[in-house]
Amino acid sequence: MRFRHRAAAGFATLLLPFAGLVGLASPAQAAANSNGATATYAKTQDWGTGFEGKWTVKNTGTTGLSSWTVEWDFPSGTSVTSAWDADVTSSGTHRTAKNKSWNGSLAPGASVSFGFNGAGSGSPANCKLNGGSCDGGSTPGDAAPSAPGTPTASGITNTSVKLAWSAATDDKGIKNYDVLRDGAKVATVTTTSYTDTGLTAGTDYSYTVQARDTADQTGPAGGAVAVHTTGGTTDPPPTGSKVKLGYFTEWGVYGRNYHVKNLVTSGSASKITHINYAFGNVKDGKCVVDDTYAAYDKAYTADQSVSGVADTWDQPLRGNFNQLRELKAKYPHIKVLYSFGGWTYSGGFAQAAANPAAFAASCKSVIEDPRWADVFDGIDIDWEYPNACGLTCDTSGAAAFKNLMGALRSEFGSSYLVTAAITADGSSGGKIDAADYGGASQYVDWYNVMTYDYFGAFDADGPTAPHSPLTSYAGIPTAGFNSADAIAKLKSKGVASNKLLLGIGFYGRGWTGVTQAAPGGSATGAAPGTYEAGIEDYKVLKTSCPSTGTVAGTAYAYCGKNWWSYDTPATIAGKMTWAKNQGLGGAFFWEFSGDTGNGELVSAINSGLS
């Protein structure tokens, strides 16, 4: 297991429990609860044409809740444009928010919040929580039905899919089921199956089902199943002209159990433009495939495969490379680059820099191997760091990087993409000053500027600081260690703005033994992490240690003795706005598996750059 980059330098929403409680910065309000739970609303931002709000669901009863559903009505002209920490669906003016898989359970006294952005100026009304009153008052009638099982999809064609689900339960009996496609009701049936027709070939859909009892009470929707219809010659690329690039790690198929198909099921494939496959190795001055089993030999079953077809023992290409080929067949707008180097394998670049032409030729022979020549659209060089120190120290000289990139462009020509991941050390005399990034920029399509890992528990005693600060701030431990200074320095060296991509980490860095919530506190070491101390995925941190504040455009969280910093959908939105205002070419992120199962961080990048 390798972690990619080290210390390198290297929004809210709108809903209320009942009409009339909308007020910017007004406190959340709750009533006594006889049903065991309340839903309260606080409006957190208002920018005239839209707003941001937050619902908080609290278990005020004596027994645990296994799930929650908040419903409300909007007047015409007011809508939800995006949401987080809940699945929000619409039917006319009615909105339904259901818990995610990880935040539905609430012990007595516990609470959970979700948020959304809204357009318009209307206020929510007619709030219901799990079919009852949002203020905890009693509601006539029996309890609402339970959620049906997550549908299974079969018989997928260009225009249809068969869905089946396990039955919901209710004390008075189930009357029928509503089938929802992408949040909108498409059918009401009395059985536990339905065939949806009239679909578009080569298109992604999401299906959920909710039950209605004999008292006409509607229960919460069950889990969602993603469906991609067969056929179709093109899938629409993400909106806008900016690059939206994610790293896919070769080793993620093992302990992380993250595969190319996850890009489809999460919805991320339709929201990105490029993938960097990481990492190829650099040995003896040449590019080589690192883990050949994961890359082109691992067999996938039908349910694991992007195409839905199982690999056979005698097919010429399996593994990640074949899955990427299948992904590109479904999403032809995606371009894939083979990334060589990284933190662990950068030591090989010194020998490569001694004979750049031979190195470039070796890389092209790997990428144009007849078994997978159609998979890759270019090459990415991740040298950490030219003429400076990373895992090892390089002394190739300031011109080595420019010479290497020039040789790659000469070898690959204009028909391939040639890019590089580079340091974001904006300090005076730092890593950006150590190599000729300005001169090399004439050969690259863009630079992935690694604007993360500035600070972390590699400094065991702190001070605590955001690992990916967008700007400087009072008390920042090292001057120049922030995105704005790095981008400004690269521009001053002649790198065009549209050749710079802003880097986003889909993980946090944290300390333990911290006694203050604000940045700048002392620590005793690295906070525990799933795979490595001091590092944890966003998908874990968003619930295990929720954000308690922001500094320099990045979220931080203080929980117990632990202090973490990481990006959220809200901070990513701010960074994407900054990137657009700077005229940058787009953004990239490390790496897909740190995101939630529904790809909320990828969605934030796509929305923010569109």
N, C-alpha and C positions, 0 to 999 in steps of 0.2 A: 504494500500500500504506500503510495506517495501522495503527499499533498503538494499542489502545484506551485504556489507562490508563497514566499515567506516575507519577512520583514524586509521589504525591499527598499522602502521608499520605492523600492524596487521597480389620509386625507381624512375622514369622517363622513357625516350623512344626515338622514333626516327622517324622523318618524316620531309620533307621539302616542301616548296611551289614550288620549282623547283630545278632541279638537280644542284649540285655544291655548295650548301650552307651548306654542312656538315663540321663542324669543332668543335672539342671539346672545350667547354667553349666559343664558338663564340657567339656574341650577336644575338638575334632573329632579323629578318629583315622583314619589311613590305613595301608594295607599296601603292601608292594612289589608292583609290577605286572608281570605277564608278558603280559597281554592288551592293554596299552596305555592303560588308564584305571582310575581308582578312583572310587568314590562314598562319601563320608563324611558322617556325620550329627552335628549338634550341636543339643541342645535349648536354646533361647534364653530361653523364658519358660514358667512354669507357674502357673496361677491356680486350681488345685484341680479345677474341672470341665472344664478344657481346657488347652491348651498351644500353644506356638508352636515350630516347629522349622525347621531349615535343612539342606538337602542341598548338598554341594559336589561337583561332578563335575570331576575333573582329568585331563588328558591326560598320562599319565606315559610315553607311548611316544615314538617317533621320527618318526611320520608324523601328519598332521592328522586330526582327526575331523570328519566332515561332519554328524553328528547324534548324539543320545544319548537313551536311554530308561532310566529307573530304575523297577524294579518291586519291590513288597514286599507282605507280608500283615499285616493287623491282626487281633487277636482280636475276637470279637463284642462290640459295645458301644463300639468305638472307631472314629471316622470322621474324614474330612477335611471341614471346613466351608467353607474358602475357601483359595485358593492364588494365588501370583503368580510370574511368570517361568518358568512351565511350565504345560502343559495336563495336569491331573490327572483321570483317569477311574477309575471303580470298577466292579468285577464281583464281587458277593458281598463277601468279605473281602479280595479282591485289589485293589491300587491300582497304576496305571501313570501315570508322569509323563514326558511327552515335551517336548522343547525347543520354545520358541517359534521363529518364523521367523527372528528376529534373533539368537538366541544358541545355535544348534546347532553352529556351526563352532568348533573348538578347535585352535589350533596346539599343537605339542609344548610341554609345560610350562605351558600356559594352563589356567585353571580358570574355572568359572562356578557360581553358586549360585542356588537357588530355594527358596522358603519356602511354608509353609502354616500355617493355624490348625487345630487338631484338637479334637474333643470326646471325653471319656472319659479313660482313664488307661493304656490298653494301649500296648505297645511294638511297633515294626515288627519283622518277621522275614523270613527267606528273601529277602534282597535280591538283585536281579540288575541288572546294568548292561549294556545292549546284549546281553542274553541270556547274559552270562557272570557270573562272580563279582564282587561289588562291591569285594572287597579286592584284585582284580587277579590272583587265582589262575586257573589254567587250568580250563576246563570241557569235559567230553567232548562230542564231536559237532562238526558243522560249524557255520559261522557262521549267524546268524539271517538271515532274508530282509530285503531292503530295504523301505523304506516305499513303499506304492503311491502313485500320483498323487492329487492332491486331486480329490475327486469333482466332477463337473458335474451340475447338477440340471435336469431338463426335465419337461414334461408335468405341471406342478404343478396339482393340483385342490384341492377342499375337504378331501379325505381321503387323497390319495396323492401320491407323487413318484417319478419314475424317476431313478436314479443310475447314473452310469458313471464309470470311472476307468481310468488306464493301469496296466499290470501291474507288479507288483513283480519283483525279480530274486533268484535264489538259486543257489548252485553245485550243489545237488542237485535243484532243481525246486520249484515252488510247488504245494502240495496244495489249499489253499482260502483264502478270504478271510472275515474277520469284518466285518460291517457294524455300526457303532456309532452309535446315535442318542442324542444328549445324553450320551455316554460309556458307555451301556449297550448290550450286544450285542443286536441284534434279528434277525440272520440270519447263517448261514454258507453261502456259495455257492462254486461252483467256477469261475464265469465272472467277468468284470469289469463286471458290471452287476447291478442289483437294483431292483425296484419295491417301495417300502414303502407299505403300505396301513393303513387303520384309524386314520388321523390325525384330529386335531380341526381344524375350519375356523378360519381366522383366527389361527393359532398359529405361533410361531417354533420351529424345530428346528435342530439342528446335527448334521451327519453327518461321520464319518471312517471310514476303512477300514484294517485291518491284515491282513498276509498270514501264512500258516502254511506251513512247508515240509514235505517228506516225512519229516523227522525229528521232526515235531511241535514245531518251534521257532517261536514267534510273534515277528514283527518289530515295529518301531515303527509306530504309526498315522501315516498321511499327514496332509496339511493338511485343515482343516475347511471345509465349505461350509454357509452359512446358508440356510435355507429358511423361507419364510413361506407357509403354505397360504392358498388363496383363501377367500372367504366369511367368515362369522362376523360377528356384529353388534357385538360388544364385545371388547376386549382388557382383561384385568385391569390396573388401575393399579398402580403400585408400592405395596408394602405401607406401612402407616402413614399418618398424616394430615399429615405435614410437606411443605412445598414443596421440590421438587427441580428447580431451574431451571438451564438452560444457555443461553449465548449462542451463536447461529449467525451467523457473519459473512457479509455479502452478498458481499464480495470474495474469500472463501475458495474460491470455485469456479474461480478463476484459478490463480495460482501454487501454492497449496496443494492444488488439485485435490480439495477436500473438498465433498461435495454432500449434500443431504438424505438420499439413500439410504444414506450412510455411517452414519446414525443407526440404520438397520435392520440393516445387516450387522455392525455392532459390538455389537449387542444393547442399545445405550443407550436406544432408543426405549421399551422396556418398563420402564425404570428411572427415568424422569424424569416430572415432572408438567407442566412449563411450558417453553416456549422463548421467548427474547427474540430477535427478528430485528433485527440491527444492521447499519447504522444508516440511519434516515431523516435527511435534512438539515433544517436550520432556516434559511430564507432569507426576507428581507424580513418577518420576524415571522410566518412561516407554516411549517407542516409540508409537506415535499415529498419525493417519492421521489428517492433519490440516483441509483443506477445502474439505469436503467430496463431495460437489456438483461439484466443478471443477475436483476433482480427479476421481470420478467414477460414477457421475450421470448426468452431463450436456449432453444433446442430440445434436448430430451433423447431419446436413442435408447432402445430398449426395455430394453437391458441396464443403462442408466444410471438408469432411471426407477424410482421407488418402486413403481409399479403393474405394471411389466413391459410397459407399452404405450408405444410411441413417440409423441412429439408430432408433430402434423401442421402443415403450413405455415399452415393457415387456422383453427386452433383459437383461441378468443378469449383464452386465458390459457396461457402457458408459463412457463419460468423457475422461480426459487425459490418464487414464490408458488403455482404449480400443484403443485410437488413437496410443499410444506407441506400443501396441500389433500389430496393423495393420502396423505400420512403420517397426517393426522387421520382419514381414512377407515379406515385400518388400526388406528390407535391412538386411538380416540375419547376416551380420558381426557386426552389432551394438549391443553393450551391454549396458544395462540400470541399473544404481544404484539409490537407494532411499537415498537421502541425508537428514539427520536430524540435526536440530539446526539452524545455521545461526546467524546473528547479533541479531535478535529479540528473538529467542527461546533458546539461549545458557544458560539462567538462570536455566533451568531445569537439566543441567548436574551435578550440585553439588549433588542433591539427587540421580541421577543415579550412580555417582561415589561411593556413600556409599554402594551400593549393585550391583556391576558390573554384576554378573551372572544373577540376576533377570532382569536387564536392557537388557542384550543381548538376553535373552529368549523372552522378550516382542517384541524386534525389529524383531526377526526371525518370530514370529507369525504374525506380520503385513505383512512382505514381502512374507510369504508363505500362506497368505489368499487364500483359494481355488478360489475365484473370479478372482484373478490376479497373481496367483503363477508363471505363465509362463512369466510375464512381466519383473520381476527384476532379475538381475544377481549378485547383491551384495548390499552392504550398504556403505554409506559414512557418516562420522561423521564430522560435522562442529562446533566444540566447540570453541567459541570466548570469553575468552581464558582460558585454564587450569591454575589454580594457578596464575592468573593475571586478569587485568581489561579489559572489553569491555563495553557493555551496562550496565552490572553489574560487580562486582568484585567477583572472585572465590577464596576461601581459602582451596581448597581440598587437597593441598599439591603437591609437585613435582612428586610423584609417581602415582597420581590419573589417569592421562592420560594413562600411560603405563598399569596400571591395567585394565582400561576400554577396551583398544584395545585388550589386552590379552584375556579378557572374550569374546569379540566379535569373535575373531578368534577361540576360543575353541567351541563356540556355532555354528558358521557357517561352520567350517571345511574348507577344501581345495577346495571344489566345488564352493564356492562363492568368489567374490571379496570383500575385506575389505580395505577401504581407508579412508583418513582423509584430510580435508582442514585445513591447519595450518598457524600460524603467519609467517610473513617474516621480523620480527624485528631483524635485525642483529646487533643491538647496544650492547655494553658491558653491561651486567646485564639486558638486555631487555627480551622480552617475550619468545624468544627461550631458554634463560637460565633458565626460570621459571619452565619448565616441562621437563620430561625425553623423549624427542623426539627420541633420539638415541636408548634408550632401547626399546621404543615402536615400532621402525621401523621393528623389527623382525616379528611383527604380521601383518604388512600391505603390500598390494601389491604396493602401492605408496602413496606419500603425494602430495596434491595439495598445493603448496607453494604460498600464496596470495601476490604476488609481485606487488601490486598496492595499491592505497589509502595511500601512504606514506605521501603526502602533499595535502592540499586542503583548501577550504574556511571555514572549521571548525576552522582554524586560520584566522579570518575575515580580519585582517590587513596585511596578508601575512607574510613573503615575498613570491612572486609567485615562484613556483617550480614545476617540473614535478611530477605528482602523481605516475608514474611508472618508475622511473629511473633504467636503466639497471646497471649502474656503478655509483660510486661517481664522483663528479666534484667539481671544485673550487667554493666555495660559497654555497654548499649544506647545508640546514638549520640544519640537524641532521645527525651526523656521524652514519653509519651503516644502514641508511634507504635507501637501494638500493638492487637490486636483487643479484648482485655479492657477496656482503657481507653476505646476508642471506644464499645463497647456500653454500658459503665457511664455514660458521659457522655450518650448518647442517652436512656437510661432516666431519668437525672436531669432531663432536659428534658421528660419526660412522654410519651415514646414507649413504647407498650406492647411488652412483650417479644415477643409473637407477631406483631408487625409488623416484626420485624428478622430479616433473613436474613444468615447469615455468608458472606463471600466467599472463594472458593478460586481460586487461579490454576493453570491447567493448563500452566504454563511456569515456568522459572527465570530468575533474574537473576544475572549473574556478572561477575567482574573477572579480569583477567590481571595478570601480574607480581607475584603473591602468593607469599610465602615461608613462610607458616605455615598449618597446617591448621585451627587453631581460629579462631572468629570474632574480629574486631577487628584483622586484619592490614592493612597498607598495600598499595596496588596502584598500577599504572601506567596503567590504563585499562580499557576494556570488553573482556571475553572475546569471542572470535569467535562469531557466531550465524548461523544459516541465513538469516534474513530481516533481522535487525537486530543490530548489535553489542550485546552485553550481555544478550541475550534468547535463550532457546532452549526449544523444546517439551519437555515431560516425556518424550514418547515417544523422543526422542533422548537426553536426559540420563541416563535410567535405565540405559543401557548405555555411553554415551560417557564419562560421569563419575558412576559410581554413588555413592550416599550413603555418607559416612564418619562421620557423626554427626548429632546433633539438638541444636537450641537453641531454647528458647521454643516447643516444639511443632512446629517446622519442621525438615526435613532440610537438611543442607548437605553439600557434596562438595568435596574437594580433589584435583585430578589435574593433575600437571605443575606449571605455573605458574598454573593457573586455579582459581578458587573460585566455586562456584555454591550457591544456595539454592533449594529447591523442595519442594513437597509430594509425598508418596508415599502409596500405599494405607494404610500404617501411620500416618503423621501425620494423614491425613484422618480415619481412624477415631478418633483422639484428639480431633480438633477437633469431630467430629460428637457425640461423647459430651459434650464441653463445651457445645456448642450446645443439646443436649437438657436438660442440667442447668440452663442459663440460661433455659429456657422459650422459646427462640427459635422463630420460625415455620418455620425450615428453613435451607436453604443454596442458594447459587447459584454458578456458576463461569464463568470466562472462559478459554477457550472450547472447543467440542467438538473442533476439529482438533488440539489439543495432546495429546489422549489417545492411548493405544495403539489398535491396530486392533480389539482385543476389548473396548475400553471399560473398562479396569480402574479408572480413577479415578472414572468415573460409578458403577461397581459399588460402590466403597468408600463413596461418598456415600449411595447407596441403602441399603446394608447398615447403615451407621452411624446413619442416621436412622430405621430401621425398628424 
